[in-house]
Amino acid sequence: MHSSSRLRTWVASLAVVALLAVLVVPSDAHGPIHDRIRALDIAIQQSPDSGSLFLERAELERIDENPAAARRDIDQAARLDPGLPRLALCRAALALDEGDPDRALVDAGAYLNRYPLDRDALALRARIHDALDHARAAAIDRERLAMLEAEPRPGTTVATGAPTVTFAPPVLTRGPYLQATGTDRTTVRWRTDTAVDSRVTWGLTAPSQPNNVTDATLTTEHVITLTGLPSDTRVFYSIGTATLRLAGGDASTAFTTAPVTPSHPTRIWILGDSGDPAGSDDVRNGWLAYAGGQPPDFWLMLGDNAYNSGTDAEFQAAVFNVYPTILRGSTLWPTRGNHDAFWPAPTLNYYDHFTMPTAGECGGAPSGTEAWYSFDWGNAHFICLDSEGSNRSPGSPMLTWLATDLAASHKTWTIAFWHHPPYSKGSHDSDNPDDSGGRMRDMRENVLPVLESAGVDLVLTGHSHSYERSCLLDEHYGQSTSLDDSMKVDPGDGQENGDGPYVKPTPGSAAPHEGEVHIVAGASSRLIAGALNHPAMVAGLNVLGSVDLTIDGLRLDARYIDTSGNVRDEFTIIKGAVGSVAENPLDPIEAPRLLPGAPNPATTTCRLTFRLPAAGEARVAIFDARGSLVRSLADGPWSAGEHHLDWDTRNGAGQPVPAGLYMVRIVTLNGVRTQKVMVRR
């Protein structure tokens, strides 16, 4: 054998010993280490293309407390041979030494996914868990290590290429949680501490789950999509492996698929900037108290879902540990905030936590990306945009997709959500173009015109750590000083016991420029005081809370719920009126005009004024806030010009109507107009 070959073989054997001793070499044992490093120096000079030699030297340099040299050699080993099995393990050990246990946990986990029985890796990950105060996870790793070091005994066995050894069953460390639920599908995700196969069983009762989907791939990140499900149906499920159930099989592990046509109200829970468990626990408990413990149909997160940098450990603490029961029974639809940006690893990011629809599989136009997407639920269309990292310019891929998606939707309600608010005077100032890199300005100037031209009804954002809520707005694209009364479609508070609900004339698919309400709900875990004086807003609160949203046919109700379960703000939007004649597109020249009634509020009489540009048939009627016909005032031919009708605030039977909100509606062949009238007694 050539002398250089003998030298490399001897060095490699020494390096293997060093790597196997990765957790036990004392810091003062530098003499022998220096000798081995020098030997590796010679070997690398003779074989400069050997990634394994660089990796072996890196580990010795790490033990010798020379992290900079170790990092250089690890990077060189990765360039020469990126498939080296122990690259991730060496990176994990170095990250732990450098005080970055979050990064260390990602790398150690990646290695153990491939080599779940590696004793060095188990010992290292136990130390990482110690550094992160994960006492239970550390104990599990040490128990498994002890089992591997002990004599084999009866139990679950795993073939490793060596003698068969006993192995503890996998431990569920995240989930299950639901993603991308549509009328016929859902995606179930969960995480285990070791790489195993995946199975979901499901059925229409808890004890009977005859259907299953299995994936034999060994993984710790389990993603199973169920298809062929019945719409608007309660589905019970369980998760695990082909031979072991890890969770489910009971009444609490179930979800409801989306309806095609809603037969009951839809309830949505909305959280913004909920990434601090110190506050989000109270916000969750407050909403559960208000909701009577009933889960929402689904829920939205408006960004900054995990503080401060979106590491895996932070997402575990802020999302998966805070909402485990809700996650397993209600689909979560998230958007990305500035604090969610990336895990501290080059190939793992925010989107690895979630599964979003990219091919239009849950309704809407295919987006081809998880950064922005849409979905349908009953008679509502929801649009998630990425205000953090995607191009927000006109003509950009996101805005081009947005226009396509809006054109394809014919749902009654259109609701958009993202992170950075177009209007805010909270902890962030939407008037300041330097605040948040101009993202608030971009969303206001570039995105709102597209949404409003398609009749958006509600915009949900976070980022400012307070609660703000606007009146019914349209075409306000400048700074707050440019807001004028013409941009306030309805300047009132939108409350039935106040100025009355907001009324949008078109009862069917959203019509352009009828106005939308903006909610800034960035106070679901942290408060930062702001002026809260944006002139578009009718409510502003420095109060922790979340939003409860209900859609019931042509009615939308939103309430801000504090940590005690109290309603701190609320409003209602009503679309058109049930029972009217079929709608026609509004022609701006030929359509009728309906002026506000006077007096308003009315007590005994209200004069109604309308103008017809041409002679023709016209019907004038009164509806209540639920859309039920109260009284038909006129139905027949009219001449062109201005006309007056007096309503005596009585119904068709001649009885005085109760106090409350009513809608006056005029319908002609050329369009429909609606005005609100409040009756007070």
ZIHUCOR-V65506 format. One record per run of one state. SS is the DSSP state (H for helix, E for strand, C for the rest). FROM is the first residue (numbers start at 0). LEN is the number of residues. If there is no record, write none. Layout:
# ZIHUCOR-V65506
((SS	FROM	LEN) (SS	FROM	LEN))
This chain:
# ZIHUCOR-V65506
((C	0	2) (H	2	18) (C	20	9) (H	29	17) (C	46	4) (H	50	13) (C	63	3) (H	66	14) (C	80	6) (H	86	11) (C	97	3) (H	100	14) (C	114	4) (H	118	13) (C	131	3) (H	134	15) (C	149	7) (E	156	2) (C	158	6) (E	164	2) (C	166	5) (E	171	8) (C	179	5) (E	184	19) (C	203	7) (E	210	17) (C	227	6) (E	233	7) (C	240	4) (E	244	4) (C	248	5) (E	253	3) (C	256	9) (E	265	6) (C	271	5) (H	276	15) (C	291	6) (E	297	4) (C	301	10) (H	311	9) (C	320	3) (H	323	6) (C	329	1) (E	330	4) (C	334	3) (H	337	3) (C	340	1) (E	341	1) (C	342	6) (E	348	1) (H	349	4) (C	353	19) (E	372	5) (C	377	2) (E	379	5) (C	384	12) (H	396	12) (C	408	4) (E	412	8) (C	420	4) (E	424	1) (C	425	3) (E	428	1) (C	429	5) (H	434	19) (C	453	4) (E	457	5) (C	462	4) (E	466	4) (C	470	1) (E	471	2) (C	473	6) (H	479	3) (C	482	2) (H	484	3) (E	487	3) (C	490	11) (E	501	3) (C	504	11) (E	515	6) (C	521	15) (E	536	5) (C	541	3) (E	544	8) (C	552	2) (E	554	8) (C	562	4) (E	566	9) (C	575	17) (E	592	6) (C	598	3) (E	601	1) (C	602	3) (E	605	7) (C	612	3) (E	615	9) (C	624	4) (E	628	10) (C	638	2) (E	640	7) (C	647	2) (E	649	1) (C	650	5) (E	655	1) (C	656	3) (E	659	9) (C	668	2) (E	670	9) (C	679	2))
